Amino acid sequence: MLNGIEAAIQKRYRDRKTYAKKDFLRVGGYDDVEGAKTKPPEGMTEENWRRTCDHFCTDEHLTRSSTNKNNRDKQIYTNRGGRHHIVVIVLRR
């Protein structure tokens, strides 16, 4: 049961990060970081939003984001099997 709860919490956390990034890009993004910092999404404090925007502008995040985007662009087929490799999925059948 604990694994199911942990998985649900992890998914919720990933979704929250995704929504925050989309909100950041919608309200100005990298073109207007200071303007984006003044428009926190509903349910997030201004202090947390500022830290989130600062995180999106770090070199580490920008490098990882760019690398992940390039890797997604190289994929021929979209993986719908979660975190498992395609070989594991095929062998289970």
MDTraj code that builds the backbone (N, CA, C; nanometers):
import mdtraj as md
import numpy as np

residues = "MET LEU ASN GLY ILE GLU ALA ALA ILE GLN LYS ARG TYR ARG ASP ARG LYS THR TYR ALA LYS LYS ASP PHE LEU ARG VAL GLY GLY TYR ASP ASP VAL GLU GLY ALA LYS THR LYS PRO PRO GLU GLY MET THR GLU GLU ASN TRP ARG ARG THR CYS ASP HIS PHE CYS THR ASP GLU HIS LEU THR ARG SER SER THR ASN LYS ASN ASN ARG ASP LYS GLN ILE TYR THR ASN ARG GLY GLY ARG HIS HIS ILE VAL VAL ILE VAL LEU ARG ARG".split()
xyz = np.array([
    [0.0822, -0.1195, 0.0000],
    [0.0000, 0.0000, 0.0000],
    [0.0867, 0.1260, 0.0000],
    [0.1973, 0.1208, 0.0727],
    [0.2843, 0.2367, 0.0809],
    [0.3395, 0.2739, -0.0560],
    [0.3742, 0.1745, -0.1373],
    [0.4257, 0.2031, -0.2707],
    [0.3234, 0.2786, -0.3546],
    [0.1981, 0.2432, -0.3417],
    [0.0933, 0.3120, -0.4160],
    [0.0777, 0.4563, -0.3718],
    [0.0883, 0.4777, -0.2427],
    [0.0775, 0.6137, -0.1892],
    [0.1973, 0.6963, -0.2341],
    [0.3170, 0.6383, -0.2238],
    [0.4371, 0.7098, -0.2670],
    [0.4306, 0.7428, -0.4161],
    [0.3835, 0.6493, -0.4956],
    [0.3724, 0.6730, -0.6399],
    [0.2747, 0.7869, -0.6687],
    [0.1645, 0.7894, -0.5958],
    [0.0658, 0.8966, -0.6152],
    [0.1239, 1.0316, -0.5762],
    [0.1989, 1.0353, -0.4676],
    [0.2606, 1.1612, -0.4235],
    [0.3653, 1.2063, -0.5240],
    [0.4463, 1.1123, -0.5737],
    [0.5486, 1.1468, -0.6722],
    [0.4860, 1.2004, -0.8003],
    [0.3774, 1.1375, -0.8446],
    [0.3096, 1.1840, -0.9659],
    [0.2539, 1.3241, -0.9445],
    [0.1959, 1.3471, -0.8291],
    [0.1400, 1.4785, -0.7980],
    [0.2491, 1.5858, -0.7997],
    [0.3681, 1.5502, -0.7452],
    [0.4807, 1.6433, -0.7428],
    [0.5281, 1.6732, -0.8847],
    [0.5405, 1.5705, -0.9692],
    [0.5827, 1.5921, -1.1077],
    [0.4818, 1.6780, -1.1827],
    [0.3540, 1.6502, -1.1622],
    [0.2499, 1.7293, -1.2279],
    [0.2564, 1.8751, -1.1833],
    [0.2807, 1.8963, -1.0554],
    [0.2883, 2.0332, -1.0025],
    [0.4040, 2.1100, -1.0667],
    [0.5185, 2.0413, -1.0850],
    [0.6327, 2.1052, -1.1506],
    [0.5988, 2.1392, -1.2955],
    [0.5302, 2.0489, -1.3626],
    [0.4923, 2.0724, -1.5024],
    [0.3992, 2.1926, -1.5136],
    [0.3003, 2.1984, -1.4255],
    [0.2064, 2.3111, -1.4288],
    [0.2783, 2.4426, -1.3986],
    [0.3730, 2.4392, -1.3051],
    [0.4474, 2.5607, -1.2715],
    [0.5291, 2.6080, -1.3907],
    [0.5916, 2.5166, -1.4618],
    [0.6728, 2.5544, -1.5787],
    [0.5828, 2.6130, -1.6880],
    [0.4665, 2.5516, -1.7098],
    [0.3730, 2.6045, -1.8102],
    [0.3250, 2.7441, -1.7718],
    [0.2948, 2.7646, -1.6436],
    [0.2537, 2.8975, -1.5976],
    [0.3658, 2.9986, -1.6164],
    [0.4890, 2.9577, -1.5854],
    [0.6048, 3.0457, -1.6018],
    [0.6176, 3.0908, -1.7471],
    [0.6060, 2.9967, -1.8400],
    [0.6188, 3.0309, -1.9825],
    [0.5014, 3.1156, -2.0305],
    [0.3828, 3.0917, -1.9745],
    [0.2624, 3.1643, -2.0161],
    [0.2666, 3.3113, -1.9751],
    [0.3247, 3.3417, -1.8589],
    [0.3215, 3.4792, -1.8072],
    [0.4474, 3.5591, -1.8393],
    [0.5276, 3.5117, -1.9299],
    [0.6458, 3.5879, -1.9695],
    [0.7665, 3.5006, -1.9932],
    [0.7833, 3.3999, -1.9104],
    [0.8912, 3.3048, -1.9288],
    [1.0287, 3.3674, -1.9297],
    [1.1141, 3.3139, -2.0141],
    [1.2530, 3.3575, -2.0191],
    [1.2674, 3.4967, -2.0804],
    [1.1680, 3.5413, -2.1558],
    [1.1742, 3.6748, -2.2161],
    [1.1492, 3.7860, -2.1142],
    [1.0694, 3.7569, -2.0114],
    [1.0356, 3.8570, -1.9096],
    [1.0296, 3.7906, -1.7719],
    [1.1454, 3.7528, -1.7213],
    [1.1528, 3.6807, -1.5941],
    [1.0994, 3.7661, -1.4797],
    [1.1387, 3.8907, -1.4748],
    [1.0924, 3.9781, -1.3658],
    [0.9406, 3.9975, -1.3699],
    [0.8855, 4.0087, -1.4896],
    [0.7406, 4.0198, -1.5023],
    [0.6705, 3.8915, -1.4617],
    [0.7307, 3.7785, -1.4964],
    [0.6719, 3.6487, -1.4602],
    [0.6720, 3.6298, -1.3092],
    [0.7746, 3.6809, -1.2426],
    [0.7837, 3.6652, -1.0972],
    [0.6722, 3.7375, -1.0234],
    [0.6109, 3.8368, -1.0862],
    [0.5043, 3.9131, -1.0201],
    [0.3665, 3.8509, -1.0391],
    [0.3601, 3.7386, -1.1127],
    [0.2296, 3.6775, -1.1414],
    [0.2275, 3.5310, -1.0979],
    [0.2237, 3.5059, -0.9658],
    [0.2221, 3.3667, -0.9196],
    [0.0909, 3.2973, -0.9561],
    [0.0979, 3.1671, -0.9829],
    [-0.0260, 3.0944, -1.0130],
    [-0.1111, 3.0793, -0.8875],
    [-0.2367, 3.0515, -0.9084],
    [-0.3285, 3.0335, -0.7967],
    [-0.2818, 2.9158, -0.7107],
    [-0.2813, 2.9360, -0.5812],
    [-0.2435, 2.8297, -0.4895],
    [-0.0959, 2.8272, -0.4542],
    [-0.0167, 2.9209, -0.5056],
    [0.1258, 2.9264, -0.4737],
    [0.1580, 3.0645, -0.4179],
    [0.2340, 3.0656, -0.3094],
    [0.2712, 3.1936, -0.2507],
    [0.3699, 3.2658, -0.3423],
    [0.3758, 3.3972, -0.3259],
    [0.4652, 3.4766, -0.4103],
    [0.6117, 3.4390, -0.3848],
    [0.6442, 3.4105, -0.2600],
    [0.7818, 3.3719, -0.2259],
    [0.8205, 3.2406, -0.2949],
    [0.7323, 3.1417, -0.2884],
    [0.7603, 3.0134, -0.3553],
    [0.7680, 3.0309, -0.5066],
    [0.6828, 3.1163, -0.5602],
    [0.6833, 3.1392, -0.7048],
    [0.8143, 3.2035, -0.7494],
    [0.8625, 3.2989, -0.6709],
    [0.9902, 3.3636, -0.7045],
    [1.1045, 3.2615, -0.7036],
    [1.1053, 3.1739, -0.6017],
    [1.2097, 3.0703, -0.5967],
    [1.1966, 2.9743, -0.7143],
    [1.0741, 2.9428, -0.7524],
    [1.0515, 2.8536, -0.8661],
    [1.1017, 2.9184, -0.9948],
    [1.0710, 3.0450, -1.0142],
    [1.1188, 3.1164, -1.1336],
    [1.2713, 3.1230, -1.1347],
    [1.3314, 3.1479, -1.0179],
    [1.4775, 3.1496, -1.0093],
    [1.5355, 3.0135, -1.0463],
    [1.4695, 2.9074, -1.0024],
    [1.5157, 2.7721, -1.0365],
    [1.5098, 2.7488, -1.1876],
    [1.4020, 2.7940, -1.2517],
    [1.3887, 2.7749, -1.3962],
    [1.4991, 2.8471, -1.4730],
    [1.5600, 2.9465, -1.4134],
    [1.6635, 3.0257, -1.4807],
    [1.8060, 2.9808, -1.4470],
    [1.8210, 2.8788, -1.3631],
    [1.9556, 2.8310, -1.3293],
    [2.0168, 2.7584, -1.4479],
    [2.1491, 2.7609, -1.4545],
    [2.2194, 2.6911, -1.5624],
    [2.1908, 2.5418, -1.5588],
    [2.1837, 2.4855, -1.4380],
    [2.1570, 2.3421, -1.4250],
    [2.0225, 2.3050, -1.4872],
    [1.9187, 2.3839, -1.4559],
    [1.7855, 2.3547, -1.5104],
    [1.7822, 2.3743, -1.6621],
    [1.8422, 2.4821, -1.7087],
    [1.8418, 2.5093, -1.8528],
    [1.9153, 2.4002, -1.9299],
    [2.0270, 2.3525, -1.8766],
    [2.1024, 2.2462, -1.9421],
    [2.0224, 2.1167, -1.9437],
    [1.9654, 2.0805, -1.8293],
    [1.8866, 1.9571, -1.8218],
    [1.7641, 1.9654, -1.9115],
    [1.6979, 2.0784, -1.9116],
    [1.5790, 2.0972, -1.9941],
    [1.6133, 2.0837, -2.1426],
    [1.7218, 2.1456, -2.1828],
    [1.7651, 2.1382, -2.3227],
    [1.8029, 1.9955, -2.3617],
    [1.8747, 1.9264, -2.2747],
    [1.9137, 1.7877, -2.3011],
    [1.7912, 1.6985, -2.3139],
    [1.6961, 1.7142, -2.2224],
    [1.5744, 1.6328, -2.2275],
    [1.4933, 1.6611, -2.3535],
    [1.4856, 1.7864, -2.3932],
    [1.4128, 1.8220, -2.5153],
    [1.4777, 1.7570, -2.6370],
    [1.6101, 1.7630, -2.6443],
    [1.6804, 1.7005, -2.7567],
    [1.6586, 1.5497, -2.7584],
    [1.6609, 1.4867, -2.6418],
    [1.6377, 1.3428, -2.6352],
    [1.4961, 1.3060, -2.6771],
    [1.3976, 1.3859, -2.6366],
    [1.2594, 1.3591, -2.6778],
    [1.2436, 1.3745, -2.8282],
    [1.3143, 1.4714, -2.8870],
    [1.3053, 1.4927, -3.0317],
    [1.3640, 1.3759, -3.1099],
    [1.4584, 1.3033, -3.0507],
    [1.5217, 1.1898, -3.1181],
    [1.4361, 1.0637, -3.1150],
    [1.3394, 1.0584, -3.0263],
    [1.2579, 0.9377, -3.0129],
    [1.1708, 0.9174, -3.1357],
    [1.1741, 0.7974, -3.1865],
    [1.0907, 0.7634, -3.3018],
    [0.9502, 0.7276, -3.2536],
    [0.9440, 0.6495, -3.1457],
    [0.8168, 0.6063, -3.0896],
    [0.8040, 0.6592, -2.9476],
    [0.6850, 0.7027, -2.9115],
    [0.6607, 0.7513, -2.7764],
    [0.6406, 0.6325, -2.6837],
    [0.7110, 0.6326, -2.5710],
    [0.6976, 0.5252, -2.4736],
    [0.5745, 0.5501, -2.3877],
    [0.4822, 0.4574, -2.3905],
    [0.3616, 0.4674, -2.3075],
    [0.3653, 0.3654, -2.1944],
    [0.4832, 0.3068, -2.1704],
    [0.4958, 0.2021, -2.0697],
    [0.5469, 0.2511, -1.9364],
    [0.5443, 0.3791, -1.9127],
    [0.5936, 0.4309, -1.7858],
    [0.7447, 0.4294, -1.7811],
    [0.7990, 0.3871, -1.6691],
    [0.9434, 0.3901, -1.6534],
    [1.0109, 0.2613, -1.6952],
    [0.9351, 0.1650, -1.7462],
    [0.9916, 0.0363, -1.7860],
    [1.0428, 0.0424, -1.9297],
    [1.1489, -0.0328, -1.9554],
    [1.2020, -0.0416, -2.0907],
    [1.1072, -0.1230, -2.1774],
    [1.1099, -0.1003, -2.3053],
    [1.0212, -0.1697, -2.3983],
    [1.0436, -0.3202, -2.3935],
    [1.1683, -0.3640, -2.3711],
    [1.1989, -0.5077, -2.3637],
    [1.1238, -0.5718, -2.2479],
    [1.1196, -0.5064, -2.1344],
    [1.0489, -0.5601, -2.0175],
    [0.9003, -0.5700, -2.0471],
    [0.8449, -0.4713, -2.1127],
    [0.7028, -0.4711, -2.1459],
    [0.6686, -0.5853, -2.2402],
    [0.7526, -0.6041, -2.3419],
    [0.7286, -0.7100, -2.4401],
    [0.7402, -0.8479, -2.3745],
    [0.8391, -0.8669, -2.2891],
    [0.8600, -0.9964, -2.2229],
    [0.7477, -1.0302, -2.1260],
    [0.6793, -0.9319, -2.0734],
    [0.5681, -0.9582, -1.9803],
    [0.4472, -1.0161, -2.0518],
    [0.4348, -0.9908, -2.1786],
    [0.3147, -1.0362, -2.2521],
    [0.3155, -1.1810, -2.2750],
])
top = md.Topology()
chain = top.add_chain()
for i, resn in enumerate(residues, 1):
    res = top.add_residue(resn, chain, resSeq=i)
    for name in ("N", "CA", "C"):
        top.add_atom(name, md.element.get_by_symbol(name[0]), res)
traj = md.Trajectory(xyz[None], top)
